[in-house]
């Protein structure tokens, strides 16, 4: 098993512009992902927010509940409307006793591909080999499982929102 890259994808039966808004609008993103941000996403911006339980899945919300209020930081890399949204972050950065700011980040990239029935959403997280060895395997394992949940969350959000 590679500890370098996580790949996930899901076919979403929603219009491309709707999927894009769910990713690029911080309020919508936070609603399904389980984070709260005050400022708009823009390339180069460092987003500071907190973990909040998702409102689209009760079981995932329960798993997120112990981390509610934990600070989260993401640096927006790219925003190519209706094509790509990417950010850098510190995976698994939930222990308040650890200063993650000195560690390298991983890169999360969402790519949208229109299809006849909707949108193929691909999620790739790379850079785990740069994470300190003592945290690397756990961060990779947690995010491997986490991204499986996350792609189902955006699907639920798009199915039930608006």
Number of C-alpha atoms within 10 A of each C-alpha: 4 8 16 15 17 19 13 15 17 15 17 23 16 16 14 20 12 15 22 23 15 20 22 21 16 20 19 18 20 21 20 27 26 22 24 23 18 11 14 11 23 17 14 13 15 17 21 15 18 19 21 22 26 24 15 22 15 11 11 18 18 12 12 16 15 12 15 16 14 15 16 19 17 20 20 20 19 17 20 13 13 19 15 20 23 22 24 20 22 21 23 16 17 15 10 9 6 9 9 16 11 8 12 17 20 20 21 22 20 20 19 24 14 16 13 7 11 17 23 20 23 17 22 16 24 18 18 24 16 14 19 12 10 8 13 18 15 13 18 24 13 12 17 17 11 12 18 15 14 18 21 17 21 23 20 15 22 19 13 9 11 6
